[in-house]
Amino acid sequence: MFKQRLRKNNNPEACAQLRILKYCKACGYVAGKIKVKGSLSHGRFIYDPYTFRGMPDLIIFTPKIHFCEVKALTGKQSLEQKVFQGLCEAAGIPYILAYDIKDLQKAGL
């Protein structure tokens, strides 16, 4: 349905994010990426000390808020991401671990 060609600088996870974002927008949902990366300083990657480690990749607004962590087919959640998922589940906030659009459909989106 939503095919994305791999470009030279793209990785499989970034392509999956793009497919999921396009799917959400086609369904009429408001969706976007959450930017939590650090920055390069003097050739070294530095995390911003004020970011929330484990924050998922996407936020999707249906009538509810959904957090969505996107992984490539061989990707696994980090410990921080599992902790964030636990916080969402404890608060009753939908959290989706998605490898493809089918995982969103299974979650009811």
C-alpha positions as CSV (number, residue, x, y, z in Angstrom):
1,M,0.0,0.0,0.0
2,F,2.5,2.6,1.2
3,K,5.9,1.6,-0.3
4,Q,9.0,3.6,0.3
5,R,12.2,3.1,-1.6
6,L,15.3,2.9,0.5
7,R,17.5,5.8,-0.4
8,K,21.3,5.9,0.1
9,N,21.0,7.7,3.5
10,N,17.8,6.1,4.8
11,N,17.6,3.1,7.1
12,P,14.8,0.6,7.4
13,E,13.5,2.1,10.6
14,A,13.3,5.5,9.1
15,C,11.4,4.1,6.1
16,A,9.0,2.3,8.5
17,Q,8.4,5.5,10.4
18,L,7.6,7.3,7.1
19,R,5.1,4.5,6.0
20,I,3.4,4.6,9.4
21,L,3.1,8.5,9.3
22,K,1.7,8.4,5.8
23,Y,-0.8,5.7,6.9
24,C,-1.9,7.7,9.9
25,K,-2.4,10.9,7.9
26,A,-4.4,8.9,5.2
27,C,-6.6,7.7,8.0
28,G,-7.2,11.3,9.1
29,Y,-5.1,11.1,12.3
30,V,-2.7,13.8,13.4
31,A,0.7,12.2,13.7
32,G,4.3,13.3,13.9
33,K,7.8,12.5,15.0
34,I,9.1,13.2,18.5
35,K,12.6,14.6,18.3
36,V,14.6,13.5,21.3
37,K,18.1,13.1,19.8
38,G,21.1,14.9,21.0
39,S,23.5,16.8,18.9
40,L,27.1,16.6,17.6
41,S,29.6,18.6,19.4
42,H,33.3,18.5,18.4
43,G,32.7,15.3,16.5
44,R,31.0,13.5,19.4
45,F,27.4,12.7,19.9
46,I,26.0,14.3,23.1
47,Y,22.6,13.5,24.5
48,D,20.6,16.5,25.8
49,P,20.5,15.9,29.6
50,Y,16.9,17.2,29.8
51,T,15.4,14.8,27.3
52,F,13.3,11.9,28.5
53,R,15.3,8.8,27.6
54,G,13.1,6.0,26.1
55,M,10.6,8.4,24.5
56,P,9.0,6.8,21.5
57,D,9.5,7.8,17.9
58,L,5.9,8.9,17.1
59,I,2.8,10.5,18.7
60,I,-0.5,9.8,17.1
61,F,-3.7,11.7,17.9
62,T,-7.0,9.9,17.3
63,P,-9.6,10.9,19.8
64,K,-6.9,9.5,22.2
65,I,-3.1,10.0,22.3
66,H,-1.0,7.0,21.3
67,F,2.7,6.7,21.6
68,C,4.3,4.6,18.9
69,E,7.8,3.1,19.0
70,V,8.9,2.0,15.5
71,K,11.5,-0.7,15.0
72,A,13.0,-2.3,11.9
73,L,12.2,-6.0,11.5
74,T,15.2,-7.0,13.5
75,G,15.1,-4.1,16.0
76,K,14.5,-4.5,19.8
77,Q,13.4,-2.1,22.5
78,S,16.1,-0.6,24.7
79,L,15.7,-0.8,28.5
80,E,14.6,2.9,28.6
81,Q,12.0,2.3,26.0
82,K,10.6,-0.7,28.0
83,V,10.4,1.5,31.1
84,F,8.5,4.2,29.1
85,Q,6.1,1.6,27.8
86,G,5.5,0.5,31.4
87,L,4.8,4.1,32.4
88,C,2.3,4.4,29.6
89,E,0.6,1.2,30.5
90,A,0.3,2.2,34.2
91,A,-1.2,5.5,33.1
92,G,-3.7,3.9,30.7
93,I,-2.0,5.6,27.6
94,P,-1.9,3.4,24.5
95,Y,1.6,2.4,23.5
96,I,2.3,0.6,20.2
97,L,5.4,-1.2,19.4
98,A,5.2,-1.2,15.6
99,Y,7.3,-3.0,13.0
100,D,4.9,-2.2,10.2
101,I,1.4,-0.7,9.5
102,K,-0.1,-4.1,10.5
103,D,0.9,-3.5,14.1
104,L,-1.1,-0.3,14.1
105,Q,-4.1,-2.0,12.6
106,K,-3.9,-4.7,15.3
107,A,-4.0,-1.9,17.9
108,G,-7.2,-0.6,16.3
109,L,-5.9,2.3,14.3
